[in-house]
């Protein structure tokens, strides 16, 4: 464990306070190595497995270095999936909460006009998928003039998903005088090439090799005929009795079939794959994160963007065809210092893929037999008891942080010619309130949302019911979360 504390990095009081509210006690290895160097604005290439705390490793220095006064985006973070973009936006918003860092997320399958409207407002950090970021740049709706910090997150997955060309096109349009941070669980040649081509003498940091994952994750393999897979899955689930489990299928059809059969058995489960509407994917992820169901059936789209510390089991129902995918899937468990299990099913004719995976990860996956009838019978009672138990709903990690923050809704915005300075000026004149108590202000055409910090929310809410802004009396309510 690290002996350092976040106070050692000479961070501003606002950032340290937010980290304390989020329950960050001491830096992880990747944070310990990245943050001090990033604060000096040097380029860094980081090889670090998922679950090592890398979002905060780049999020903390970006929030620290960002100039609140500047209205144009100063940091651009590229992620391979929409889920990860949404997650990174939330994490950076939380870290920069008291510094009032405004983060926008842009990705496909969401209204372009809505994203454009958000980008027109004061925005410090933009997180997005390469395709949608490139679209905004092409249409002139994303101003790159003040970008000083670029983060390429999950670079190897960008490569796998065919995004590297778009990433390169984006990089070429950015200011040359910038800091670039690249994070990757693995470092294929094309990713290394990217580092050499677009980074200035990057500091190379390797936090944990894939082989070390055996200390936190118990890897095992069961050989099974394709037709017997679902019966094996049922037996493994009964014997293992996981608290929280992701079951990976190779295709959308496979995920749909597994989910349907589990649902028929009355298992508390959800599914996620690329064929689903984005809103439904986010809903399922949030429910799984809160612990509303125990089993998530997913394609590789879910191997990224799931930031959940207590997934006890990963089951590869279908063997991944790419070795890197094995690392990303199994990296969903054994996170944040906890241990986990990765159980893989392989059919007798998948020897080549298996050999490639074992060569890539640097160790042989332990073979085990399918659970016996006696084992299944012995564990059935405990399994049924857990299956019938009501789920324990987990608190969001930002709940403590947000305790003293109240988001207010005002029924006036740009159409009434209201600006952030109008809200700040009015609210800061309320007795007992100062500008430091006002957080992020999001002004839309017809409405405005204002975060009130430091437990002053109800005081401001009551005062604003009888106070005008620029001579206008606006309706004010506590905003829906």
C-alpha positions in Angstrom: 0.0 0.0 0.0 1.1 3.5 -0.7 2.4 5.6 2.3 1.6 8.8 0.5 -1.4 11.0 1.0 -3.1 13.3 -1.5 -1.9 16.2 0.7 1.6 15.4 -0.4 0.9 16.6 -4.0 0.3 20.2 -2.9 -3.2 20.1 -4.4 -5.7 23.0 -3.9 -8.0 22.9 -0.9 -11.0 22.4 -3.2 -9.6 19.3 -4.7 -8.4 17.8 -1.4 -11.9 18.4 0.1 -13.6 16.7 -2.9 -11.3 13.7 -2.6 -12.1 13.4 1.1 -15.8 13.6 0.4 -15.5 10.8 -2.2 -13.7 8.6 0.3 -10.3 8.7 -1.4 -8.0 7.9 1.5 -4.6 7.3 -0.1 -3.3 7.2 -3.7 -3.2 3.9 -5.6 0.0 2.9 -7.3 -1.0 4.5 -10.6 -2.1 7.7 -8.9 1.1 7.8 -6.9 3.2 7.6 -10.1 1.2 9.7 -12.5 -0.1 12.7 -10.4 3.2 14.3 -9.4 4.6 14.0 -13.0 1.3 15.2 -14.6 1.3 18.2 -12.3 4.6 19.3 -14.0 2.8 19.1 -17.4 5.0 16.3 -18.8 3.7 13.8 -21.3 3.1 10.3 -19.9 2.4 6.9 -21.4 0.9 4.6 -18.8 0.5 0.8 -18.9 -1.9 -0.1 -16.1 -4.6 -2.7 -15.9 -8.2 -1.7 -15.4 -9.4 -1.2 -11.8 -6.1 0.5 -10.8 -7.6 4.0 -10.2 -6.4 5.6 -13.5 -9.4 7.9 -14.0 -8.5 9.8 -10.8 -4.8 9.6 -11.9 -5.5 11.9 -14.8 -8.7 13.5 -13.4 -7.0 15.0 -10.3 -4.1 16.8 -12.2 -6.5 18.0 -14.9 -8.9 19.5 -12.3 -5.9 21.0 -10.5 -4.3 22.6 -13.6 -7.6 23.8 -15.2 -8.1 27.6 -15.1 -11.7 28.2 -13.9 -11.7 31.7 -15.5 -11.2 30.3 -19.0 -14.5 29.7 -20.7 -13.2 27.5 -23.6 -12.4 23.7 -23.1 -8.9 23.2 -21.8 -8.9 19.4 -21.6 -10.0 16.7 -24.1 -10.4 13.1 -22.9 -11.0 10.4 -25.5 -12.6 7.1 -24.5 -13.6 4.1 -26.6 -17.2 3.7 -25.3 -20.1 5.8 -24.4 -20.4 4.1 -21.0 -16.8 5.0 -20.2 -17.3 8.6 -21.4 -20.3 9.0 -19.0 -18.4 7.5 -16.2 -15.3 9.7 -16.7 -17.5 12.8 -16.9 -19.1 11.9 -13.5 -15.7 11.2 -11.9 -14.1 14.4 -13.0 -17.2 16.4 -12.1 -17.0 15.0 -8.6 -13.2 15.6 -8.3 -13.6 19.2 -9.5 -16.9 19.9 -7.7 -15.7 22.6 -5.4 -13.5 24.2 -8.0 -16.6 24.4 -10.2 -15.1 22.4 -13.1 -17.7 22.1 -15.8 -17.5 18.8 -17.8 -19.3 18.0 -21.0 -19.6 14.4 -22.5 -20.2 14.0 -26.2 -20.9 10.6 -27.8 -23.1 9.0 -30.5 -26.7 8.1 -30.2 -27.5 11.3 -28.3 -28.8 14.6 -29.7 -26.1 16.5 -31.5 -28.0 19.8 -30.9 -28.2 19.1 -27.2 -24.4 18.5 -27.0 -23.8 21.6 -29.1 -25.9 23.8 -26.7 -23.8 22.4 -23.8 -20.5 23.1 -25.6 -21.6 26.7 -26.2 -21.6 27.3 -22.4 -18.5 27.6 -20.3 -16.9 24.2 -20.5 -13.5 23.3 -18.9 -13.3 19.6 -19.9 -14.8 17.6 -22.8 -15.0 13.8 -22.6 -16.0 11.9 -25.7 -15.8 9.0 -28.1 -13.6 9.7 -31.1 -16.4 9.6 -33.7 -18.6 12.2 -32.0 -15.6 14.4 -31.0 -14.5 14.4 -34.6 -18.0 15.3 -35.8 -18.1 18.3 -33.4 -14.6 19.5 -34.6 -15.7 19.1 -38.2 -18.8 21.2 -37.7 -17.0 23.8 -35.7 -19.0 23.2 -32.5 -16.0 22.1 -30.4 -13.4 24.9 -30.0 -9.9 23.4 -29.7 -8.0 26.7 -29.4 -7.4 26.5 -25.6 -6.8 22.7 -25.3 -3.8 22.2 -23.1 -4.4 18.7 -21.9 -5.2 15.6 -24.0 -6.0 12.2 -22.4 -6.2 9.1 -24.5 -8.0 6.5 -22.3 -8.0 2.8 -23.0 -5.8 3.3 -26.1 -5.6 -0.4 -26.8 -9.4 -0.7 -27.0 -9.5 2.3 -29.3 -7.2 0.3 -31.6 -9.4 -2.8 -31.3 -12.5 -0.9 -32.1 -10.9 0.8 -35.2 -10.7 4.3 -33.7 -7.0 4.9 -34.0 -7.3 6.7 -37.3 -9.9 9.1 -35.9 -7.8 9.6 -32.8 -4.9 10.6 -35.1 -7.1 13.0 -37.1 -8.2 14.7 -33.8 -4.6 14.9 -32.5 -3.5 16.7 -35.7 -6.0 19.5 -35.1 -5.0 20.1 -31.5 -2.6 22.8 -30.3 1.0 21.4 -30.4 1.8 23.0 -27.0 -0.1 20.6 -24.8 0.4 17.8 -22.3 -0.6 14.3 -23.5 -1.4 11.4 -21.2 -2.0 8.0 -22.7 -3.4 5.1 -20.7 -3.6 1.5 -21.8 -4.1 -1.9 -20.2 -1.8 -3.4 -22.9 0.6 -1.7 -25.3 0.3 -3.1 -28.8 2.8 -1.8 -31.4 0.3 0.6 -33.0 -0.3 2.2 -29.6 3.5 2.5 -29.0 3.8 4.1 -32.4 1.1 6.6 -31.4 3.2 7.5 -28.3 6.3 8.1 -30.3 4.6 10.1 -33.0 2.5 12.5 -31.0 4.1 12.7 -27.6 7.2 14.7 -26.5 9.6 12.4 -24.7 6.9 10.7 -22.7 7.6 9.3 -19.2 6.9 5.6 -19.4 5.0 4.2 -16.4 4.1 0.6 -16.0 2.1 -0.1 -12.9 1.1 -3.7 -13.1 1.8 -6.3 -15.7 -1.1 -8.6 -16.8 0.7 -11.6 -15.2 0.4 -10.0 -11.7 -3.4 -10.3 -12.0 -3.0 -13.8 -10.7 -2.4 -12.4 -7.2 -5.8 -10.7 -7.2 -7.8 -12.9 -9.6 -8.1 -16.7 -9.5 -8.2 -17.7 -13.2 -9.7 -21.1 -14.1 -10.9 -22.9 -17.2 -13.5 -25.6 -17.9 -13.6 -27.4 -21.3 -17.2 -28.0 -22.3 -19.2 -28.8 -25.5 -21.2 -25.9 -26.9 -24.5 -27.6 -26.3 -23.7 -28.1 -22.6 -22.6 -24.6 -21.8 -25.9 -23.3 -20.3 -26.2 -26.3 -18.0 -22.6 -25.8 -16.9 -23.3 -22.1 -16.3 -26.2 -23.0 -14.0 -24.0 -25.4 -12.0 -21.1 -23.0 -11.7 -23.4 -20.2 -10.5 -24.9 -22.5 -7.8 -21.5 -23.7 -6.6 -19.8 -20.3 -6.8 -22.9 -18.4 -5.5 -21.4 -15.0 -6.6 -22.4 -11.7 -4.9 -22.0 -9.8 -8.2 -21.1 -11.4 -11.5 -20.6 -10.5 -15.2 -21.3 -13.2 -17.8 -19.6 -12.4 -21.1 -21.1 -13.6 -24.4 -19.4 -13.1 -27.7 -22.4 -11.8 -29.7 -25.6 -9.8 -29.1 -27.5 -13.0 -29.9 -25.6 -15.0 -27.4 -26.2 -12.4 -24.7 -29.9 -12.3 -25.5 -30.1 -16.1 -25.2 -28.2 -16.4 -21.9 -30.3 -13.5 -20.4 -33.6 -15.0 -21.5 -32.8 -18.4 -20.0 -31.5 -16.9 -16.7 -34.7 -14.7 -16.5 -36.9 -17.8 -17.0 -35.1 -19.3 -14.0 -36.0 -16.2 -12.0 -32.5 -15.0 -11.6 -32.0 -11.3 -10.8 -30.2 -10.3 -14.0 -29.7 -7.6 -16.6 -28.1 -7.5 -20.1 -26.1 -5.0 -22.0 -24.9 -5.0 -25.6 -24.3 -2.6 -28.5 -27.7 -3.3 -30.1 -29.6 -1.6 -27.2 -30.7 2.0 -26.9 -28.1 4.1 -25.1 -30.6 5.2 -22.5 -31.4 1.5 -21.7 -27.7 0.7 -21.5 -27.1 3.5 -18.9 -30.2 2.4 -16.9 -29.0 -1.2 -16.7 -25.4 -0.1 -15.8 -26.7 2.1 -13.0 -29.0 -0.6 -11.6 -26.1 -3.1 -11.7 -23.8 -0.6 -10.0 -26.4 -0.1 -7.2 -26.7 -3.8 -6.7 -30.3 -4.1 -7.9 -29.5 -7.4 -9.6 -26.7 -9.9 -9.2 -25.9 -11.1 -12.8 -25.1 -8.9 -15.8 -24.9 -10.6 -19.2 -22.8 -8.6 -21.6 -20.8 -8.4 -24.8 -17.3 -6.8 -24.7 -18.9 -3.4 -25.0 -19.4 -3.7 -21.2 -15.8 -4.6 -20.5 -15.1 -0.9 -20.6 -16.8 1.8 -18.6 -17.8 -0.5 -15.7 -16.3 1.1 -12.6 -17.6 -1.2 -9.9 -15.3 -2.3 -7.1 -17.0 -5.4 -5.9 -17.7 -7.6 -8.8 -16.7 -11.0 -7.3 -16.9 -13.2 -10.5 -16.4 -12.9 -14.2 -17.6 -15.8 -16.3 -16.5 -16.0 -19.9 -19.4 -18.0 -21.3 -17.9 -17.6 -24.8 -14.1 -17.5 -25.1 -13.0 -14.1 -26.4 -11.4 -14.3 -29.9 -8.9 -11.6 -29.1 -6.3 -12.0 -26.4 -6.6 -8.4 -25.2 -10.3 -8.9 -24.6 -9.5 -11.6 -22.0 -7.5 -9.1 -20.0 -10.2 -6.4 -20.3 -13.0 -8.8 -19.3 -11.2 -10.4 -16.4 -10.1 -6.9 -15.2 -13.7 -6.3 -14.2 -13.1 -8.3 -11.0 -10.2 -8.1 -8.5 -10.4 -4.3 -8.5 -9.4 -1.8 -5.8 -7.3 -4.3 -3.9 -10.0 -6.9 -3.7 -9.8 -10.5 -5.0 -12.0 -12.0 -7.6 -12.6 -15.1 -9.8 -12.4 -15.4 -13.6 -14.0 -18.6 -14.9 -13.7 -19.4 -18.6 -15.6 -21.9 -20.7 -13.9 -23.2 -23.8 -15.0 -25.7 -26.3 -12.7 -28.6 -27.4 -12.1 -26.9 -30.8 -10.9 -23.5 -29.4 -7.4 -24.6 -28.6 -5.8 -22.0 -30.9 -7.6 -19.1 -29.3 -6.8 -20.4 -25.8 -3.1 -20.8 -26.7 -3.0 -17.3 -28.0 -4.6 -15.9 -24.7 -2.2 -17.9 -22.5 0.8 -16.7 -24.5 -0.4 -13.2 -24.3 -1.1 -13.1 -20.5 2.1 -15.0 -19.7 0.7 -17.9 -17.7 -1.4 -21.1 -18.2 -5.0 -20.8 -17.0 -5.7 -23.5 -14.4 -7.9 -26.3 -15.8 -10.7 -27.5 -13.6 -13.5 -30.0 -13.9 -17.2 -29.1 -14.1 -18.9 -29.1 -10.7 -20.2 -32.6 -9.8 -23.8 -33.4 -9.0 -22.9 -33.8 -5.4 -21.2 -30.4 -5.2 -24.2 -28.7 -6.8 -26.6 -30.5 -4.4 -24.4 -29.5 -1.4 -24.4 -25.8 -2.3 -28.1 -25.5 -3.5 -29.5 -24.4 -0.1 -27.1 -21.5 0.3 -27.6 -20.5 -3.3 -31.4 -20.5 -3.0 -31.2 -18.5 0.3 -29.1 -15.8 -1.4 -31.3 -15.8 -4.5 -34.4 -15.1 -2.4 -32.7 -12.4 -0.3 -33.6 -8.8 -1.0 -30.7 -6.9 -2.7 -28.7 -4.5 -0.6 -28.8 -1.3 -2.6 -25.3 0.3 -2.6 -24.8 4.0 -2.0 -23.2 6.1 -4.8 -19.6 6.9 -4.0 -20.4 10.5 -4.4 -23.3 10.5 -1.9 -21.2 11.8 0.9 -19.7 14.5 -1.3 -23.2 15.6 -2.5 -24.7 15.7 1.0 -23.8 19.4 1.3 -24.7 20.2 -2.3 -28.2 21.2 -3.4 -29.0 21.6 -7.1 -31.5 24.4 -7.7 -33.7 24.8 -10.8 -34.7 28.3 -12.1 -37.3 28.7 -14.9 -35.2 31.2 -16.8 -32.1 31.0 -19.0 -30.5 32.4 -22.2 -33.9 33.5 -23.7 -34.3 35.8 -20.8 -30.8 37.1 -21.4 -29.5 35.7 -18.1 -25.8 35.0 -17.6 -23.8 33.1 -14.9 -22.6 36.4 -13.5 -26.2 37.5 -12.8 -26.9 34.4 -10.7 -23.6 34.7 -8.8 -24.1 38.4 -8.1 -27.6 37.9 -6.8 -27.0 34.7 -4.8 -23.8 36.0 -3.2 -25.7 39.0 -1.8 -27.9 36.7 0.4 -26.9 37.1 4.0 -24.7 34.2 5.1 -23.8 33.2 1.5 -20.7 34.0 -0.5 -19.5 33.3 -4.1 -17.6 30.3 -2.7 -20.9 28.7 -1.9 -21.9 28.7 -5.6 -20.9 25.7 -7.6 -21.5 24.8 -11.3 -24.0 26.9 -13.1 -25.6 25.4 -16.3 -27.6 27.9 -18.3 -29.9 26.5 -21.0 -32.3 28.4 -23.2 -35.3 28.2 -20.9 -33.9 27.0 -17.5 -30.8 27.3 -15.4 -29.4 24.8 -12.8 -27.2 26.1 -10.0 -25.3 23.9 -7.5 -25.3 25.5 -4.0 -22.4 24.1 -1.9 -21.5 23.9 1.8 -25.0 23.1 3.1 -26.3 26.5 2.1 -28.9 25.1 -0.4 -32.1 25.5 1.6 -31.0 29.0 2.7 -30.6 30.1 -0.9 -33.7 28.2 -2.0 -35.9 30.1 0.5 -34.3 33.5 -0.2 -34.6 33.2 -4.0 -38.4 32.6 -3.7 -38.7 36.4 -3.1 -35.5 37.7 -4.8 -35.3 38.9 -8.4 -32.5 38.2 -10.8 -31.9 41.2 -13.2 -35.4 42.4 -12.2 -37.0 39.1 -13.1 -38.8 37.0 -10.4 -38.0 33.3 -11.4 -39.6 30.2 -10.0 -37.1 28.2 -8.1 -37.2 24.6 -6.9 -34.9 21.8 -5.8 -33.9 20.1 -9.1 -34.8 16.5 -9.8 -31.6 14.4 -9.4 
